[in-house]
């Protein structure tokens, strides 16, 4: 049931709805509900599934399903090997270093495990061990309270392997600033409603509006996912109309005072003369005999009104419903005739007691009754007229009223007692922006208009309760000024000391994510050492790109042990090709001139977030006249039903069928379980790498090959939303023409129902159609029994082949209404298509912030390790610096972390001791580039030797003799054949370099026999 709005008068207070209380755990305030912004600054282990270093941060997401995998001993090198000096090199130990924006007072992890927790002031400072996590009472997690050892910097160590799904951090206290915003239905701020930051009380100081609006309460400067919001419907009562009536009365008095009294005097004299003449005429009529009555005539001026709704007037007055005339007197109606008994007449004469109905334009107006004669009472003027007062007395009364009113002029109407001021953002044309349009970059400088009702009162301009400027408005009571905005993302408030809070948002900063490095680099850049360099993937993420003029960004690595050139992400190389329905001002942010047609669809402001726009496609669709690629795309969808429904149709078709989310093109069909899609809520859906991700969770997706599937493919254009309702009434006429279906309708009949109105119950009916193969078919529609007579609802008995024409329906022509209504698609926004695979971090950030339109760009860059040979393993943690093309970082995250290891050179098997052919009786000496660490001379295979004659010999470690950087194998173990070429293969990490325990590379060398 809809709640009635709260009625608000001038100078009254309305209390806005409070925000929901933030859940407070016994350990404190959690990052799951508050902007603590924890970040992995260092990880001793890597993951092949990671695109960027930022992917480690998924461990802070509630319900994360992809764990961070701490390796077991010996699974990888050098992390946890115990070799070298630096962070993350403890024996058989995985390390995470976490930094948080607020001090951390407790930690909780899933699954239950023992994490050793240390604190530090920064990455390079000495750590202090404070305890280990302990399994909770319910056994679902482990946790540790840091008591008095709160810190922004935690070092987490775990011995052995672990799949870590979640890290939840807590802080003892958080600030929760909020503000109230009066928002009209068009998204603009309603002036004259004053409220302080952090107060729920909203005071109405004035205003002429008589309308319903919403008072929104929202958190300030919080991430989208953590921004709480509540709303209250309020209606401004029209008390101010009395002020208008008073002003109007005063204006007329001042303007007409000099002429009104002669008019009143003339009216008075005329009234008295009219009284005498009328009374004399009535007396003569009553004294006449019946013969004289027959000769009497009365003329009535009848005319149609020329203003408003056409109306018949008698002598300037609306024709009455009951008109009494004198019997036997002839009445003339001119110039407009009246209608009696279907005939237009200009004269009427009735005998006593008779009556007729009179009409105009076939519309009944009233009844004419004939009476014997007029009343004999003395005719008098109304006794209330002038009330027997003299003109002098009336003049005195009018003068007193005039003098008692406030002095009004045509240029100024002050509201005494209330000084009103208001600030609002405006565009380049001076138009006030609504809250959906008020999204800006961090630290933007924007133009605002400032109004004040009293030019003598200074106006304080405040953002989030802090005063930025104090100005004096001009004589016109309006000034245009510029103001610098905050850098913190989220909702903010612009207000004055006597005005409403205007809502605006600051966009999330763009970021160039630091790369994932290989397990380690080897120093020295020696010949054949492939670990001395690497090819890195770096991802630039551009948030709300439509706000940025120059989207070129630069990444500088700042590493000392490896060399990575500066990387330029130019604005022409980003991946997004289309960004549909993201802002109300443009259908496609990437292609502003794209052509489109609305079919019963419309822009709406989202009900739960009035600063977000969406496309309402509940009852219609939009046709975009462009072919879009849906190989990689994301979108937000708010479904009103999860029955079979088509969402997007173009070169590919996205739809729900049998509780499956499906995307289908002319050759392939991809589908996943749709049960994770929530009804009547916003769902974030991504399709990339032939797989669906729904609300941040990757769903198992199956693919099947479709042979020549074209019935869901539209040759040109893209349709988004519900098929508009089809009127089937023209089919219920003689010689009715076929109903030709749109190409996007042909395969949607199973998503429809037919609604008709008929007094008699119809159990079913048949429809003749032509399918897309030009074959005639008959469809049976059965009554669902869900309608209430006369309305009846019908559904198809079974799925049908695609239909191109509807040729007829076997129903009576008398049915007054019949239509085909299709399953509603709901609401949709932010349909973004990309040429490249969507990175995991872009999917995560897109899901967490519906107010974010993301473009991205990948680049591959070479990293080369230092020429100087290291004699031990080293850790390097560095901060990548990101800047815009002009060298600033106002809208870019300036610094992001990454890390890697550098080791001594790799151990490489180089060649045999001679290049000339060996005798079949010779022993073999294999040369390496570095001293070899002692290995066990056991029966395990050390080398595999393959001959060109097809032979394979496994050379055991026990056969081999270590000679520092050489290995000798006696002839007796080789079984050499003459004139044969042999290849010796050494597996990776089978041997180790003496310095740094660096694994050998996988290598093969050859030699031949004479």
N, C-alpha and C positions, 0 to 999 in steps of 0.2 A: 504494500500500500504506500502510495507516494505521500511523503511528509509535507504538510503545509508550511510555507515559508514563514519565518518570524517577521512580524510587522514592526517597522522601525520609523519613529517620528523624529523630527528635528530636535536636537539636544538630548535625545535619549541614548542609552548605552545598550549595545548587544554584546553578549559574552560569546566569543567564538568557541567552537568545539576544541577541546584540548587534544593534544597528540597522545597516541598510545604510549604507555609507559615502556621504556626500554628494559628489556630483560636483563636483570643483574644477577650474575652467577655468584655463588659463594666465594669464588676466586676473584671476582671483580667484573669489570666491563670487558666484554669479549670483542675481538676483531670481527666476529661474525655479525655484529650489530652496530659497530662503531668504526669510525675511520682511524684505526691505529696504524694502518698502512705498513704492515710487516713486509720485509723484503729479504730474500736470500742474497746475501752479499758474497758468499763463497760456498762452494760445494766441492768436496774432494773427489767426487765421482761424476760421471757423465751418463747420459741416456741417449741412445740412438734415435728415440722418437722426438727429441727436442729440436725445435727450429731455432730457438733463441735462448739466451741465458735467462730471460724473463720467464720461461716455461717452468723453472723451478718453483715459482710462486704459486703454482696451482695447488700446492700442498696446504695453502692457507684458506682454500675454498671449502666451505661446508659441504659435505657429501661428495668430495672428490673421489673419482673412481679409478684414476690412473696414478699408481703410487710412484714415489721416488724410491729407487732400488739401490740400497746400500749393498756393495759387493761383499762377498765372502773372501777369505784369505786366498790369494792366488788367482782370483778371477780376473783381475786386471792389474796393470802396472802403470804408474808407481804408487797410486793411492793405496794406503794401508799396507805398504810393503815393509815399512820400517826402515827404508833406505833414504838417506838424505836429511836435510835440515829445512824445516818450514812447516807451515800450516797444512794439515790434512795428510801428513806422512807418518802418523803413528801406526805401529804394527797392527794389522788386521782391524783397523778402526776407520769408520766412515765419519766425516765431519761436515756439519752444516753451520754456517755463521749467519745469524739472523739479526737484522737491524730494524728497529721499530720507531715510528714517529714519536710515540709517547713512551714513557718508562714502563717496562714490563715487570709486573709483580707476580705473575704465575704463568704456568704453561701446561697445556693438556695435549696429549698426542694419541693418535689411533693408528694401528692397533696397540694393545698394551705392550710395552717394551721398556727396557732400561736405557734411558738416555742420560749420559753424564752431562750436567749443565754447568757451564762456567760463565762468568760475566767479565766484561771489559769495557773500557771507555771508547775504544776505537779498534780498528783492524790490527794495528801494529803494537797495541799496548799489551802489557802482561795480563794474562787471564787469571781469574780467581775462581776456584772450584766452589760451588755453593750447594751441590747435592745431585741426586739422581731421581728420575721420575719413578713413581711407585704406582702399581696397579690400583685402580679405584675400587670402591666397594662393590660396584655392580659388575666389575670385570670387563667393561667395554673399552676402557682406555687407561692411560697412565698419566699422572699429573705431578706437579711440584709447585709449591708456593715458595716464592723467593723471600718472603717475610720482609725484612728491612733491606735486602740486597737488590732493590729495584735497579734496573739498568735498561738502556736503549739497545744494548749490544749483548747478544747471547751466543755462546759457542756450544753446540750440541754434538756430542761424540757418541757413537754406538760401536760396540765390538761385535764383529761378525756381520752376517747378512741380515737384511731387514727390508721389508716392503712397507714404507711409511706413507700412509694415506692422508693424514691430517695433522696439522699443527695449529692449535688454537692458543693465542696469547691473550693475556689479560692485563688491564691497567687499573689502578685503584680509583681513579676519578677521571671523568670526562666533562667537558663543557658542552651544554646543550642549548645554544641560542636558537630562538625561533622568532617568527614574525607572522603577523596576519596580513592578508592581502584581499581587499574587496575587488572582485573580478566580475565584470559584466559578461553577458552571454557571448559577446563578440571578442572576448579575451582582453579587452582594455580595462585599465584601472578606473574604478569609480571614484571621482574626487569627493572631497568634503567628509571623508570618514577617517578619523584620526585615531591612531593606536601606536603606543610606544613599543619598541623592541622588547620582546619577552613578556608582553602583556596580552591577555586574551580579551580585554575590554576595548571595544570599538565604539567611538562616539560619533554620532552624525551631527555635523556642524551646520548643515544647510543642504543645498542642492535642490534642483527642480525636477529630478528624475522621479518617475512613478513607475517603477519596474522591479522585477525580481533579479537578484544577483547572488553571487556566492562569496562568502567570506572563507578564504582558504587559510589554514594554519599550516606552516611548513618549516622544517629545519633549515637553518642557514649554514652555508659553506660545508655541506656534506656531499659525499658521493651519491650518485643517483640511487644506487641500490640501498643505501642506508638513510635516504631522506624520507622521513615520516611526513605524512600529510593527512589532514582531516578537513572536512568541508561542512559548512552550514548555509542553508538556503535562507535568504533574507529578502524582504520586500520593502522598498522605500514607500511609506505611506504618503498620500498626496496632500499633506497638510499645507504645503507651500502654495496651493491654489488660492488660499485666502489672501496671501500676500499679493498675488497677482490681481485678484478682484479689487482689493483695496487700492492698488496702484492705478488700475483701470478706471475706477470710480473717480479718483482724485484728478486724473488726467482729463476726463470728460467735464468735470465741474469747472476746472480752470479754463478749459477751451470754450465752453458753451455758456458760461454764466451770463455774459453780456447779451445773449440773444434768447435765452430760455424764457425769461419772464414776459416779454411781449407775446411770445407764442402761447404761454400759459393763459395770459389774459384774454387773448383772442379765442382760445379754446373755451374758456369759461363763458364768454359772451355767446358764442355759437351754441354752446350746450343749452343755455337758457332759452335762446330763440328756437332751437330745435324742439325743446320740451313743449313750448307753447304751440308751435305749429303741428306737432304730432298729436298732441292732445285734442286740438281742434278738429283735425282730420278724423281721428277715431270717433269722436262724438258725432260727427256728420254721418259716418258709415253706420253707426249703431242706430241712428235715428231714421235711416232710409228704409224704404219698403223692399220687398223681395224683387220687384221688377227692376228697381234701380241696381240691385246687386248684380243682376245678369249683365249689366253693361260695364261693370268695373273690370279694369285690366291692371295687372302688376307685372313689371318688367324686372327680371333678375339678371345681373351681369354674371354670366358663367364663363369661366376660362380655366385653362390648365396652367399650373404653376411652372415657372421657367427655371427655378433653382431646386437643387436636390432631387428627390424622387418625384416623378410626375404626379400631380394631385389635382383633382377637380375643386375649384373654388367658386363659391356663391358670394358675390359682392365682397370679394377679397378674403373670405373666410372659408375654411375647409368645409366642403359639403357635408351636412350632418347625416347621421344614420337614421334619424327620425325627423322628417320635414313636415310640419303642419301648415296646410294652406286653407284659405277660406272657401267653403263650398260655393260652387257656381261662379267663382271668379276665375277669369282666364289669366294664366301665368305664362309669360314668355321667357325662355332661357336662351340668351344670346351673348356672345357669338358661338359658344360651344353648345351643341345640342346634347340631350341625354337620351338614353335607350330605355324603352318600356316595351315589354313583351316582344323583344327581339327587333324592334323598329326604332330608328333614330327619329326623335321628335324635338321640335323647338317650342311647342306650346302644350300646356296641360290644363285641363278643366275637369274637375271631379265633383260629383254630387255628394251631399252630406253622408258621412259614414263610409264612403268608399276609400280604398287604399290600393296602391300599386308599388311594385319593387322597381327602383330605377338603377340603371347601370351606366358605366362608361367603359368603352373598349372591352365590352363583354365581362367586366368585373363588377360584381354587385357592390353598390355603395350604401344604399339604405332604402327606407320606405317613405312614400308620400301619403299622408293622411289628410282627408278633407273634413273640416269642422264647420259648424253652422255659422258662427261669426266670431269676431275677436272679443277678448274679455272686456268687460265694462269698467275694470278698475282704472283709477286715475293713473295715467302714465307720468312717471317722475324720473328725473335723473338719479343715478345711484347715490345713496346717501353717504357713501364713503368718499365720493369725489370732493376734493378740497376740504371735506370735513367742516365746511362752513368757516374755514380760516381765511383771513384776508391775505392778499399777496404780500403785504409787508411782513406778516408773521412768517410766511413761508420763506421769504428772502432771508430773514434773520436765522431761521433754522439751517438753511443751506450754507450760510456764511460760517456758522458755528462748526458744522461738519468739516468744511474746507480748512478752517484754521486749526482744527484738532489733528489733522493728518500730518505725517512726516513730509518734509519738503522733498519732492522728487523732481528729477530732471531727466532729460532724454539721454544723457551721457553717463550718468552714475547712479547706482542704486546700492548704497552700502548696506551691509547686513550688520546693524549695530550690535556690538557685544561679541561678535565672532570674527576674528581676523582669519581669513582662509588663504592658504597658499598651497601650491601643488607643483610637483616636478614630474616630468614625463620625458621619455626618450622620443626623439623625432627623427625622421629620415631626411634625405637631402632636399625634399620638397616641403618640409615642414609638417608632414603628416605624423600624427601620434602613432607610435608602434604599439601593437598589442603584446601580451606577454609571450605569445608563441614566437613572435618576431624578435623578441629581446634576448637573443643569445649572442654573446660576444666572446672575443678572445681574451685571454688573461692580460691584464694591464692595458686594455684598449683605452683610447681616448675617444669619447663619444659626445654627441651634441644633445643637450636637453633643453626643454623649454620650462621656464619657471614663472608661475603666475602668483600674484598676491592681491588680495582685495583692498589692501591699504598700502599705498606707496610710501607712507612714512615709517612703516614697520620693517626692520631688517629681516631677510629670509635666510634661515640656516639650511644648507643642503647637507643631508646626511646619507651615508652608505653604511648599512648594518649598524646603525646607531651612532656611528662616529662622524663628527662634523668635518666636512671637507672644505666648504666655503661658506662665507656669509656675504650676501649681496643685497643691494637695494634695487628693486625693480624700477623700470622707467615709468614715465607718466601714463603710458598705455597699460600699466599694471602687468606687463609681460616682458621678460628678458630671455635671450638665447645665450647660453653659456656652454662650455665644454668641461668635461670632468673625466679624470682618470679612474678606471675601474679596478677592482681587486684582482689578484692573481689566483686566488683559491677557487677551485672548481666548485660548482653547485649553485643553489638558489641564493640570491642576494636581494636586498631591499634598498630602493632609492626612495627617499622621502624628504619632507621639509618639517620644520618645527610646528607647522599648523596644517599638515596635509596628509593625504592617504599614502600608504606604502605601495610603491610600484614594484612589481616582481620582475627581476631579470636573472639570467643565468650566465655563468662563466663556463666556457667549454673546457673539457679535459685537455691537457696539453698533449701535443703530438710527441712521438718518441721514435728514436732509432734504436732498436733493441740490439744490445751487444751480442756478439756471436758465441756459439758453442765451439770450443776449440777441441782438437783431437786429445786423446788420452795424455799425450805428452809430445814435446818437441825435443829433438836431439840437437845439441850444439855442434859447432864446428863446420857444418855444411860440407862434410866429406863426400867423396865420390860414392855414388850408389846408395847413399843414406837417405831414403825417401821420407824419413820422419823429421828431417830438418826444415821442412816447409809443409804448408797445407793450403787447401782451398776452403775458404770460409764463406758461409752464407749469412748476410746481414739484411735485416728486414726493417724498412722504414714504415712506420704507422702514422698516417695523417688523419687526425681527428677533426671532424667537422670542416672538411677541406673547403667548403663553399664560403667560409668566412675569411680565408687566407688569400691574399693577392698573389704572393710569390711563394709557391709551395716547394721550392728548391731547399733541400736540407743537406748538411754536411756532417759526417762522422769522423772524429779524430780519435785514434786509439790510445795514444799516450803510454804505450808499453815500452819498457826499457830492454827486455830480453828478446822480443820479436819485433819485426818491422812490418807494419801494415800501412799502406798509403791512405791518405785521406780519401773518403768515398763521397761522391756527389750524387745525390738523388734528385734528378732534374724533374721538373713539373710535367714534362711530356711523357714520362716513362712509367707513370703509375698505372695500376692494374684495373681500376674501376672503370667500366664502360658506361654503366647506367646506374643512376641513384634515384629511383622513383618513389614518390609519395613520402618524401622526408620532410619537406617544408611546404606550408600552405601556399607560399609565393610561387612555387614552380613544380610542375609535374616531374621533371627530370633535372636534377642539379647538374648533371654532366652535359645535358643537351637541352638548354633552355628553349630552343626553338622547335622542339619536337612537336608533332601534330597529334591530336588526340580528340576523342569524342566521349562525352558523358552520356550514359544511358541509365537514368534513374540512380546514379551514384552522386555522392557529394562529399565535400570536405567537412570534417567535424573536428572539434577539440575533444581530446580524450577525457572521459568522464572522471577518471581517477587522478589524472595529471593535466589540469586545464592549460598548461603551457606547452603541451604536445599536440600536434595535429595528426590526424589519420584520415584515411579514405574510407568512407562509409559505403560498403558494397553489400549491405544486407538485402536490398531489393533490386539492385542493378549492378552495372559494371562500367568499366572505362575501357575503351579501345585505344591503345597506343599504336599509332601508325608507324611502327618500326619492328623489325625482327630482332629479338633479344636472344642472347646465348645464355642458357641455363646450365652450362657445364660446371660452373662454380658460382654460387649465388647464396645470399642470405636474405631473410625477410622476417618481419614481425607479423604475427597473425593472431587475431582475437576471434575465435569461432563462436557462433551462436548455436551450432549443432555439430556433432561429429558423425552424423549420418553421411551417406555417400554424397560428396559435394566436390565440384571442380573449383580450384582456387585460381590457377593461372593457366592460360592456354595460348600457345604460340608455336614456335618451332619445337618446343617441348610442352608437355602438359603435366601440371602438378595437381593431384587430386587425392581425396580420401575415398577408399572403397573397402568394404569388409574389414573395417578397423585397421587398414593398412595405409600408410603414407607412401604415395607412389609418385615417381617422376618417370615419364615415358616419352621417348622420341621415336623417330621412324625405325630405329633398329634395336633399341635396348629398353628394358623396363627394370627400374631400380625400386625396391620397396622395403619398408621396415615396419615394425610394430608401431601403431599410432597411439597406444594406450598412455604414453607419457605426455601427450598433448592435453593441456587443461582446458576445459570448457569455460567460456566467458571470461577468460583471462588472457593476457598477452603471452604468446609463446615465441621464442626465438628459434628459427629453423635455418640450418645451414646444409647445403649440399655441395660437397667438394671431394675430390679423390674418390668418386663413385660411392660416397658414403654419406648418410644423414647424421647430423648432430642436432638434438632437440634439447633446448634449455641447458646448453653447455655439456650435455652428456652424449657421447658417440653411441649411436644405436646400430646394432648388427643389421647390415643391409645386404640383401641378396640381389643378384642381377640375372636376368634371363634375356635371351636374344629373341626379339620380335621380328617376324618375317613380314616385311611390307606393311607395317602398321602406319596408316596415314589418316584414319578417320578422326583422330584427335588432334591432328596437326593442322594448323592454320597457315595457308601459303604466304600470307602477308599480314603483318601486324601482330599484336599481342593483346589478349583479352584478360583483364583482371577482375574477378568478382562474379557475382550472381547473374545468371541469364535473366534478363527482364521478363516480367509477366507477359504472356501471350493472350490476347483477346481472341477467343474462339467463336464469339457470337456471329461473325460474318459467315461461318460455315453452316449456320442454321438458317439459310435463306434459299429460296428457289434459285437454281442454276448458279450456286456459289462457286467462286473461283478457288483454285487450290491455294493453300497456305504454304508459301515457300519459307523454309527455315534457314536461319543464318548458318554459316559454316561452323560456328562455334556452338550451335544448338543441336546439331545432328546426333550427337552421342550423349545428350544429357536428359533424354526423356525419362530414364529410370530415376533421375534425381528430382522429378517433378511430381506434382499432384494436380488434379483437375478439380476446381471448385465451381459448383453451379448452384443456382437457386431455383427450386421447384417445389410446389406444394405437395405433390405426390412423391412417395419414396421410390427411388430408382435403385435397383440392386446392382446393376452393371450395364455397360453399354459397349459398343464396338466402334472402333475408329479405323478407317481405311487410310493407308499410308503408302508412300513409295519410298523404298529404302535407297541407299546410295548406290546400290547395284542396279537401280531402275526397275526393281521387281516390286509388284504390288503385294501388300501384306495387310493383315488385319490384326489390330491390337485390342485386347480386352481390358477394360478398366473396371475394377471392382470397388464397390462402396466400402469405405473403411469403417463406417458406423460411428465416426468421431464427430460428425457435423450435427448441428441442431436445426431441424426443419425451420424454414425452407432451405437452409444451407446444407449442402451435401458434398462430401469430399471423396475422391476416387484416386486409387493408385493402380499402376500397372501390375498385372499378375506375375510377370517375369521380365527379365532383362531382354532387350530387343536389339536388333542390329541397328546401326546408324540410319537415321531417317532424314530424307531430303525434303519431302512434301507431305502435308496432311491434306487428304482429298475429301474426306467426309466424316460425319458423325451420325450414327443412327439414333438421334434424339429428337423430340418434338420441337417444332419451330417456336412454340409458345414460351420456351424457356427464356427468361428475361436476362439472365446473366450466366456466363460460363467463361472461365479463363484457366490457363495453365500456369501454375505458380511453381517456381523452382526452389530447391533447397537453398537457404540463405547462407552466404559465405561469411558474413560478419563484417569485421574491420581488418584493414591491412595497412602497413606502413613500412618504410625503409626497405624496399626491394632493391638490392644492390647486386649487380652482376660484375664478375671479374674475369680477366683473361688468364689468371694464374691461380694455382691452388691456394686456398685461403689458409693462412698460418693458424696454428692452434691459439696463439696469443690474440689474434684478431677475433677469432670466434669467442674466446673468453671475454675480452673487453666489450665486444658487441653485445653479448648476453647480459653483462653486468650494467650496461648503461644504454637505455633506450633513447637517450637524448644525444647519442653519438652516431654520426655518419662517417664511416671509416673507409679510407682508401689506403692502399699499401703498395710497396715496391720491394722486390728482392734484388739484391746484387751479390755477385760472387767476387771475392777479392782474395789475392794471395797473401799469405803470411809467411815470412821467412825468419828463421831463428838466427841469433847472433853468430858471427864467425868465430868468436872466441870459444874455445872448448872449455866446458865446465868439468870439474872433477867430482862433482856430486850432484844429486838431484836438488833443484830449487823450485820454490813456489813463487809465482807472481800473481798478485791481485792488482788489478788496475781499474781505473774509471774511464770509460769512453766518454768523450765530450761531444755533445751534439749542438749544432748552431744552425741558424738560418743563413741564407745566402748573404745577408748583410752583416753577418758576424754576431748578431744578437740571438738571444734564446728566450724571448718573451713568451712565445707560445709553444716552446719545445722543452721537454725534460732535459735539463742541461747535462746531467751526469748519470750514467748507468754502469753497473759493475760487471766485471767478467774476471776469469782467472784461468790459469793453465800451469803446467809443470814443464821445466826444462831439465834435461838430463845430459850426461856425457854422451859422446857419439855412440851410435848403434854398433853392435858387433855384426860384421858382415863377412861371410865366406867369399874370398876374392877369387882364387884360382888354385890350380895345382902347381907344384914346384917347378915343372918344366912344360914348355910349350910344344916340344918335339914328341913324337909318339913314344909311348912306353913299351918296354919289353914285357911280355906276358909273365916274366919272372920277377919284375920290379915291385917293390913296395910303393905305397902311395903317400905323398906328403901334401896336406891341404893347408893353404895359407889363409890367415884371417887378418883383418885390418887392426885389431886391437887384442890386447892380452885377454885370455879367456879365463873365466872363473872356473875353479875346479869342479868337475862333475863326477857323479857316481859312475864307476866302471862296473855297471851291472848288465843284465841280459836284455835291457830295453834297447829298442832300435834308436840309433843316433843318426845314421844316414841311410838313405835308400838309393841304391845304384841300379840304373836301368841301362841295358845294352841295346845297340841297334839290331842285335840278333834276336831280340825279344826276351832276353833273360832279365830277371830281377833278383837282386841280392840285397838282403837286409843286413846292414852292418851294425852290430851291437856295440854298445858303449864299452863293453869289456874287451872288444877287439882293438880299441883305440888307445893311443898314448898321447897325453897332453904335453906339448912342448911350448909353454908360454902362449904364443900367438899362432901356434901351428898344431896340427893333429896328424899323427903318423898311423897308417894302417898297414900292417904286415901283408906281404903278398899272399901268404897262405890263406887269408880270409877273403881274397878278392875273386878268385876263380876267373881270371882274365882269359879271353880268347883272342887269337890274332886277328888283325885287320877289322877291329870293331871299335865303334865310338860309344863311349859310356857317359851317362849323365848322372851326377851325384846331386841329390836333393836334400836340403836341410830345412826342417820345419821351423816356423817362427817360435821363438822363446824356448827352443830346445837347449840352447846354450846361452850363457850370459857373459856380458862384458865384465871384466874384473872391477873396473871403476864404476860404481853406481848401480851394479847389478842390472844393467840395461839389457833387455832381451835381444837376441840375435834376430835379424830379419830373415824372412823366408827367402832362400836363395838356391839357385841351381847353377852348377859349373860343369864343364865337359872336358874330357881328355880322350885320346885315342891310343890304340896299340898298333904296333908294326905288324 
